[in-house]
Amino acid sequence: MKISDSKPIDEQRLVGIPVSPGIAIGPAFVIDQHGVPVPEYAVPAGQVDKELKRFNAAVAKTQKQLSQLRQKAEALPAGAADEISLLLEAYKGMLSSARLVGGVESLIQNERINAEAAIHRQITAIAASFAAMDDVYLAARVADVRGVGERLIRNLLQQQYNPFADAPENSILIAEEITPADTALMNPERVAGFAAVLGGAEGHAAIMARALGLPAALGVTAMISGIANGDTVIIDGGQGLIIVRPEPATLQHYRQEAAKQARETRRLKSLRDVPAVTSDGVPVTLQANLELPREAESALEAGASGIGLLRTEFMFMNRATLPDEDEQFDVLRQLVQAMDGRPLTVRTLDVGGEKLATALGDAVGESVNPALGLRAIRLGLREPKLLETQLAAILRAAALGPVRILVPMVSSVAQMRQLREHVMQVERRLHRRGLKTATAIPPIGAMIEIPGAALAADAFAKVCDFFAIGSNDLTQYTLAIDRGDERVADLYDPFHPAVLRLIQFTIAAAWRANISVSLCGEMAGDPRAVPLLLGLGLREFSMAPSRLPLVKQEIRATSMPQAVAFAESIMARSDEADIKLLLDRGVEPMKR
C-alpha cells in the first residue's frame, strides 16, 4: 500500500463496512511490506521444482491482490483513481516481465537459493540498473520495483512474522488487508482497533475482531492513500467510519461516546449471574465461541455456561510446523480446566478458504475456489494423520471434563460415519499406549453449514449426537456470496428467507430426533435475531463473549408466545425488505 508522506491538516472522514462495533481512538500504525526480514538458505537439488512452484504461487497471489486493489481504486475520485490505477498496472506489468520473473527463476535453479532471497537479489539488481540510467522516469520507478519485490516476499513469508510487534500502545492498525492469522497475533492490550481496504463483515478476520472486542471497519476504499504513521485516528466500528486527524470538537464528541459505551458495558456486566430465561420462565443456554484461548476468561466473565464452539485453527497459524498431539492436548487441557465442569465443544480443524495455515504445506494446495475445495472434514479425511492427531488430543482432554467433538462442513452421512471410525481407532490406540480417556466416547456432532446438510438434517440426526448450525457459511453457500468479499458485502443476508427456512428445517429435525441443536454463527449474537430463533425452537446460542450480555437482556425481555408469533410472522414473509423491517421493529409492537 502506498501511503502519502504529506499530512493534510483538515479532518478526513472515510467510510467502510462496519464489522465490529465500538469506538477506538489512537495513533495510526500503517502496516506495509517494508522491514520484512528476508531469509536466505540453500535449497536441495531435489526441492528446486517445489521452490519454483512456491515462487509462481506467490506471483499469482500478488497479481490477484493488485487486481482487487485496482477494482477498489475505481471508487475513488477520478484523479486519484487514475493515479493509483496506473501505479497498480505498472506493478502488474513488472510481475509479468521476463527480467523479474525469469531472473528469480534462474537464481532459484542455478544458485539453489530460496525464493525470498532470489527476489531480493533480483530486485536489488534491477533497482540499481534503473537508478544508474540517465532517465528521470526510470529512476523514479526504483521505489515501485522495490514495492513489487516486498509484496512478493511478504506473500511468500505469509504470516510467519508479527507485523504488529512495533505498534505503539493503543494503536489503530491501518492495512491493505487483515488476515485471520493477523488477528490471531493482535494483542488487545496494545491494539485499540483496525481498518483495512479489503474484507467483508462476515469474513473470518471480522469475526475475530468481534471476538476480541476490537472496533473495526473493512472495505475502506479511500484509505489506499492519505494516512501516515502517528496520525490521530478514530474508528467508529458500528458505523464503519474512520476519521483521520479529527478536529478538537470531533475528538471531544467521540471521547464522550466512548465513555457512554463504557458505562453501558459495565451495566450489561451486571447481568453475568442472572439466569438466561425468557420472561415466562423458559431456560435458554448461552455459550461462547472462542477464537483464541485467551478469550476463555472473557467468556466466563460474561456469564457463559460453556464453550459452544472452539475454533482450533489458531493452533496451526503463524508457524512453519504442525502442532503435535501433546501440544494440542496441552492447550485443550488448560481450556477444560478453565471451564471447571462447563462443557467445551471442540471443532476439528477447518482450514481452507481464507483460513490458510502455512504449516500444512502442500496438504491444502491451491483450489480454484478454496471455499468449496479441500477444507475442513474433507481435508481431515484425506489426511488421516492430521485428523487423528487432533482427535487423540481431544479424547485425552475429555478425560478431564465434559468435551464434545464438532465436525465442520459435513455434506454426507458417510463422512460422519468415517469420522466415528477414526475416533474409535484413535481411542483404541490411546488405550494401548496406556493414556487415559473419558469413560465413554464424547458426543459427536455435525456443523450444519452446507445447504445439502440442512436439507438432509433428518438423516444426519440419526448419526449425530447434536447439531451446531453455522449460520455464517450456511448463508454464504445458500446465497453464493463470498462473505469475505467487500464488493458483495451488501448481498450477504443471514435473514434471507432461504437461509431462515434451512435453519427452521434443521431445528425441527433436531427436535424430532430428540438431539440438542445450537446456533454458533454471528447471527446468534444479534439481539434482533433472538425472538425469531426462540420462536423457531432454538434453546442454545453460542456467540462472541462480548455479545452474551446483549443477547441475555433480549431473552429476558421476551416471552415464548411473543417469540412464536414473531417467528411465524417473519416466516410468512418472502420479501427481504419486509423481514428486515420486522426485525428492526422487534417484538415491541406486539406487546401493545
ZAMARGU-4260 file (C-alpha; in steps of 0.2 Angstrom, whole numbers, plus 5000, padded with zeros to 4 digits):
<rodrens>
0) 5000/5000/5000 | 5007/5017/4995 | 5004/5029/5009 | 5006/5048/5006 | 5020/5057/5016
5) 5010/5073/5016 | 4999/5077/5031 | 4984/5087/5027 | 4978/5097/5042 | 4960/5095/5038
10) 4949/5082/5046 | 4946/5067/5034 | 4931/5055/5035 | 4932/5038/5027 | 4918/5026/5026
15) 4919/5007/5025 | 4909/4992/5031 | 4905/4991/5049 | 4912/4974/5056 | 4915/4976/5074
20) 4906/4989/5085 | 4914/5001/5097 | 4924/5017/5097 | 4943/5017/5097 | 4955/5032/5097
25) 4973/5032/5095 | 4989/5034/5083 | 4989/5026/5066 | 5001/5012/5064 | 5002/5009/5045
30) 5006/4991/5040 | 5016/4989/5024 | 5029/4977/5016 | 5044/4987/5022 | 5055/4980/5035
35) 5050/4962/5032 | 5065/4951/5035 | 5072/4941/5020 | 5078/4924/5025 | 5092/4916/5014
40) 5095/4897/5014 | 5101/4884/5002 | 5088/4873/4993 | 5092/4855/4990 | 5093/4850/4972
45) 5078/4839/4974 | 5067/4853/4981 | 5071/4866/4967 | 5055/4862/4957 | 5045/4864/4973
50) 5053/4881/4977 | 5049/4887/4959 | 5031/4882/4962 | 5031/4891/4978 | 5038/4907/4969
55) 5025/4906/4955 | 5011/4904/4968 | 5017/4920/4976 | 5017/4929/4959 | 4999/4923/4956
60) 4993/4928/4973 | 5001/4946/4971 | 4993/4948/4954 | 4976/4944/4962 | 4979/4956/4976
65) 4984/4970/4964 | 4968/4967/4953 | 4957/4968/4969 | 4966/4984/4974 | 4963/4991/4956
70) 4944/4987/4957 | 4943/4996/4974 | 4953/5011/4967 | 4939/5014/4954 | 4928/5020/4968
75) 4940/5035/4972 | 4938/5052/4964 | 4943/5052/4946 | 4961/5060/4948 | 4966/5049/4962
80) 4958/5033/4954 | 4968/5036/4938 | 4984/5039/4948 | 4983/5023/4958 | 4977/5013/4944
85) 4992/5017/4934 | 5003/5013/4948 | 4995/4996/4951 | 4995/4992/4932 | 5014/4996/4932
90) 5016/4984/4947 | 5006/4970/4937 | 5017/4973/4922 | 5033/4971/4932 | 5026/4954/4938
95) 5025/4948/4920 | 5042/4954/4915 | 5055/4942/4910 | 5068/4951/4919 | 5060/4950/4936
100) 5051/4933/4935 | 5064/4925/4924 | 5078/4932/4934 | 5071/4925/4950 | 5068/4908/4942
105) 5086/4907/4936 | 5093/4911/4953 | 5082/4898/4961 | 5088/4885/4948 | 5106/4890/4946
110) 5111/4896/4963 | 5099/4885/4973 | 5093/4898/4985 | 5076/4901/4992 | 5063/4911/4983
115) 5063/4926/4995 | 5082/4928/4994 | 5081/4926/4975 | 5068/4940/4974 | 5078/4951/4985
120) 5094/4949/4974 | 5085/4952/4958 | 5075/4967/4964 | 5091/4975/4970 | 5100/4972/4954
125) 5085/4979/4944 | 5083/4994/4955 | 5102/4998/4954 | 5102/4997/4935 | 5086/5009/4934
130) 5095/5021/4946 | 5111/5022/4936 | 5101/5026/4920 | 5101/5044/4914 | 5082/5044/4913
135) 5071/5053/4926 | 5056/5041/4923 | 5066/5025/4926 | 5075/5032/4941 | 5058/5036/4948
140) 5052/5018/4946 | 5065/5012/4958 | 5053/5013/4973 | 5039/5004/4963 | 5051/4990/4959
145) 5056/4988/4977 | 5037/4989/4981 | 5033/4974/4970 | 5048/4964/4977 | 5042/4967/4995
150) 5025/4962/4991 | 5031/4946/4984 | 5042/4942/4999 | 5028/4946/5011 | 5016/4934/5001
155) 5030/4920/5002 | 5033/4923/5020 | 5014/4923/5023 | 5012/4927/5041 | 5027/4919/5049
160) 5032/4936/5057 | 5022/4948/5068 | 5018/4964/5059 | 5012/4972/5074 | 5027/4970/5085
165) 5032/4988/5084 | 5015/4995/5085 | 5014/5009/5099 | 5001/5006/5113 | 4983/5010/5109
170) 4987/5009/5091 | 4974/5010/5076 | 4981/4997/5063 | 4979/5003/5045 | 4982/4990/5032
175) 4978/4984/5015 | 4971/4968/5021 | 4970/4960/5038 | 4970/4941/5038 | 4964/4929/5051
180) 4982/4925/5055 | 4985/4943/5058 | 4971/4945/5070 | 4977/4930/5080 | 4993/4940/5083
185) 4985/4955/5089 | 4986/4960/5107 | 4970/4969/5113 | 4981/4977/5126 | 4991/4986/5113
190) 4979/4987/5098 | 4964/4998/5100 | 4956/4994/5083 | 4959/4992/5065 | 4954/4996/5047
195) 4958/4989/5030 | 4955/4992/5012 | 4949/4974/5009 | 4937/4962/5018 | 4919/4960/5022
200) 4908/4960/5038 | 4906/4941/5039 | 4924/4936/5034 | 4934/4927/5047 | 4945/4942/5051
205) 4929/4952/5055 | 4923/4938/5066 | 4939/4938/5076 | 4938/4957/5078 | 4921/4955/5086
210) 4928/4940/5097 | 4942/4951/5103 | 4931/4966/5106 | 4941/4977/5094 | 4932/4991/5084
215) 4935/4988/5066 | 4930/4993/5048 | 4934/4985/5032 | 4932/4989/5014 | 4938/5007/5017
220) 4942/5011/4999 | 4949/5028/5001 | 4961/5023/5013 | 4973/5017/4999 | 4982/5034/5002
225) 4981/5048/5015 | 4985/5041/5032 | 5003/5042/5039 | 5010/5034/5055 | 5006/5043/5070
230) 4991/5052/5063 | 4977/5053/5076 | 4963/5041/5070 | 4945/5037/5077 | 4936/5021/5072
235) 4918/5020/5074 | 4916/5002/5071 | 4897/5002/5072 | 4896/5014/5058 | 4911/5009/5048
240) 4918/5026/5050 | 4936/5031/5050 | 4941/5049/5055 | 4958/5054/5052 | 4966/5069/5060
245) 4950/5074/5069 | 4946/5092/5074 | 4945/5096/5093 | 4926/5096/5093 | 4926/5079/5084
250) 4938/5072/5096 | 4929/5078/5111 | 4912/5071/5104 | 4919/5053/5101 | 4928/5053/5118
255) 4911/5056/5126 | 4903/5042/5115 | 4917/5030/5121 | 4914/5034/5139 | 4895/5032/5136
260) 4898/5015/5128 | 4910/5010/5143 | 4896/5014/5155 | 4883/5003/5145 | 4896/4989/5145
265) 4898/4990/5164 | 4879/4990/5166 | 4877/4974/5155 | 4891/4965/5165 | 4879/4966/5180
270) 4868/4953/5171 | 4883/4940/5172 | 4875/4930/5186 | 4857/4932/5181 | 4849/4917/5173
275) 4846/4917/5154 | 4827/4913/5155 | 4813/4921/5145 | 4800/4932/5154 | 4789/4917/5156
280) 4802/4906/5163 | 4809/4896/5148 | 4828/4892/5151 | 4840/4896/5137 | 4858/4890/5136
285) 4871/4904/5132 | 4888/4898/5127 | 4903/4907/5120 | 4913/4905/5103 | 4932/4905/5106
290) 4944/4910/5093 | 4959/4910/5104 | 4962/4903/5122 | 4964/4920/5130 | 4946/4923/5127
295) 4941/4910/5140 | 4942/4922/5154 | 4931/4934/5145 | 4918/4921/5141 | 4917/4916/5160
300) 4916/4935/5165 | 4902/4937/5153 | 4892/4923/5161 | 4894/4909/5148 | 4888/4892/5153
305) 4902/4884/5142 | 4911/4885/5126 | 4899/4881/5111 | 4912/4882/5098 | 4931/4882/5100
310) 4939/4886/5083 | 4955/4876/5083 | 4964/4885/5068 | 4974/4896/5080 | 4985/4881/5084
315) 4990/4879/5066 | 4993/4898/5061 | 5008/4908/5061 | 5020/4894/5062 | 5030/4883/5050
320) 5027/4866/5058 | 5012/4857/5063 | 5007/4856/5082 | 5009/4838/5088 | 4997/4828/5099
325) 5005/4833/5116 | 5005/4852/5111 | 4987/4851/5106 | 4982/4841/5121 | 4991/4854/5132
330) 4980/4868/5125 | 4964/4859/5127 | 4969/4853/5144 | 4970/4871/5150 | 4954/4876/5142
335) 4945/4861/5150 | 4952/4865/5167 | 4947/4884/5165 | 4929/4879/5161 | 4929/4870/5178
340) 4915/4857/5173 | 4907/4868/5160 | 4906/4859/5143 | 4919/4863/5129 | 4914/4859/5111
345) 4930/4857/5100 | 4928/4859/5082 | 4940/4849/5072 | 4952/4859/5060 | 4943/4870/5047
350) 4957/4876/5037 | 4954/4882/5019 | 4947/4897/5010 | 4953/4912/5019 | 4959/4902/5034
355) 4976/4896/5027 | 4989/4888/5038 | 5006/4888/5031 | 5011/4873/5042 | 5000/4862/5032
360) 5012/4865/5017 | 5006/4855/5001 | 4992/4846/5011 | 4979/4860/5007 | 4986/4865/4990
365) 4978/4878/4978 | 4960/4877/4974 | 4950/4887/4960 | 4938/4891/4974 | 4945/4887/4991
370) 4929/4889/5000 | 4922/4875/4990 | 4938/4865/4989 | 4949/4854/5001 | 4945/4860/5018
375) 4938/4856/5035 | 4932/4837/5037 | 4936/4834/5018 | 4955/4838/5022 | 4954/4828/5038
380) 4948/4813/5030 | 4960/4815/5016 | 4975/4817/5028 | 4970/4805/5042 | 4986/4808/5052
385) 4982/4826/5053 | 4964/4822/5059 | 4969/4808/5071 | 4982/4818/5079 | 4969/4831/5084
390) 4956/4818/5089 | 4969/4810/5101 | 4972/4827/5109 | 4953/4829/5111 | 4950/4812/5118
395) 4964/4814/5131 | 4956/4831/5136 | 4939/4823/5138 | 4946/4813/5152 | 4947/4829/5162
400) 4930/4836/5159 | 4915/4837/5148 | 4920/4839/5130 | 4911/4837/5113 | 4918/4835/5096
405) 4911/4846/5082 | 4914/4841/5064 | 4914/4856/5051 | 4907/4857/5034 | 4899/4839/5033
410) 4890/4836/5017 | 4886/4817/5019 | 4881/4805/5032 | 4895/4794/5026 | 4908/4807/5032
415) 4900/4807/5050 | 4902/4788/5050 | 4920/4789/5044 | 4924/4801/5057 | 4917/4790/5071
420) 4928/4776/5064 | 4943/4787/5066 | 4938/4791/5084 | 4936/4773/5088 | 4953/4769/5081
425) 4961/4783/5090 | 4953/4778/5107 | 4960/4760/5105 | 4977/4767/5101 | 4977/4778/5116
430) 4972/4763/5127 | 4986/4753/5120 | 4998/4767/5125 | 4991/4767/5142 | 4984/4785/5141
435) 4968/4790/5150 | 4952/4795/5140 | 4934/4798/5145 | 4924/4783/5151 | 4913/4785/5135
440) 4916/4792/5118 | 4912/4811/5119 | 4896/4817/5110 | 4900/4819/5091 | 4890/4832/5082
445) 4889/4840/5064 | 4891/4858/5059 | 4876/4861/5048 | 4883/4875/5037 | 4880/4867/5019
450) 4863/4868/5012 | 4863/4850/5007 | 4866/4845/5026 | 4852/4856/5031 | 4840/4848/5019
455) 4846/4831/5024 | 4845/4835/5043 | 4834/4821/5047 | 4846/4809/5040 | 4861/4817/5049
460) 4851/4817/5066 | 4852/4798/5065 | 4871/4798/5066 | 4874/4813/5076 | 4873/4817/5095
465) 4870/4835/5092 | 4869/4849/5079 | 4878/4866/5078 | 4871/4877/5065 | 4885/4888/5057
470) 4875/4902/5050 | 4890/4911/5043 | 4894/4898/5030 | 4876/4892/5028 | 4872/4910/5022
475) 4887/4911/5011 | 4884/4894/5002 | 4865/4897/5001 | 4866/4914/4993 | 4883/4910/4983
480) 4891/4925/4991 | 4909/4926/4997 | 4907/4933/5015 | 4924/4940/5015 | 4922/4950/4999
485) 4918/4968/5002 | 4912/4970/4984 | 4897/4959/4988 | 4895/4963/5006 | 4878/4971/5004
490) 4871/4955/4997 | 4876/4944/5012 | 4860/4942/5022 | 4858/4929/5036 | 4839/4934/5037
495) 4836/4929/5018 | 4820/4919/5018 | 4830/4904/5010 | 4843/4904/5025 | 4829/4905/5038
500) 4820/4891/5030 | 4836/4880/5031 | 4838/4885/5049 | 4820/4881/5053 | 4821/4864/5045
505) 4837/4860/5055 | 4830/4865/5071 | 4814/4855/5068 | 4824/4839/5063 | 4834/4840/5079
510) 4818/4841/5089 | 4811/4826/5080 | 4826/4816/5084 | 4827/4822/5102 | 4845/4829/5100
515) 4852/4846/5105 | 4854/4860/5092 | 4863/4876/5094 | 4867/4891/5083 | 4885/4897/5083
520) 4886/4909/5069 | 4887/4928/5071 | 4868/4928/5069 | 4867/4920/5087 | 4875/4936/5094
525) 4862/4948/5085 | 4849/4953/5098 | 4837/4956/5084 | 4838/4938/5080 | 4834/4932/5097
530) 4815/4932/5097 | 4815/4924/5079 | 4827/4910/5084 | 4817/4906/5100 | 4801/4906/5091
535) 4809/4893/5079 | 4813/4882/5093 | 4831/4886/5097 | 4836/4885/5115 | 4855/4885/5114
540) 4865/4900/5107 | 4884/4902/5106 | 4892/4918/5101 | 4907/4930/5104 | 4909/4933/5123
545) 4906/4952/5121 | 4888/4948/5114 | 4882/4937/5128 | 4875/4951/5139 | 4865/4959/5125
550) 4858/4943/5120 | 4853/4938/5138 | 4845/4955/5140 | 4834/4952/5125 | 4830/4934/5130
555) 4824/4940/5147 | 4813/4953/5139 | 4804/4941/5128 | 4790/4928/5131 | 4788/4912/5122
560) 4771/4917/5115 | 4778/4933/5108 | 4793/4924/5101 | 4782/4911/5092 | 4771/4924/5085
565) 4786/4934/5079 | 4794/4919/5071 | 4778/4915/5062 | 4776/4932/5056 | 4793/4933/5049
570) 4792/4915/5041 | 4777/4920/5032 | 4786/4934/5023 | 4795/4931/5006 | 4802/4949/5004
575) 4819/4953/5012 | 4814/4971/5015 | 4798/4966/5024 | 4809/4954/5035 | 4821/4967/5039
580) 4808/4979/5044 | 4800/4967/5056 | 4817/4963/5063 | 4821/4981/5066 | 4804/4984/5075
585) 4806/4968/5086 | 4793/4961/5097 | 4789/4978/5105 | 4774/4982/5094 | 4766/4965/5098
590) 4766/4969/5116 | 4755/4984/5114
</rodrens>
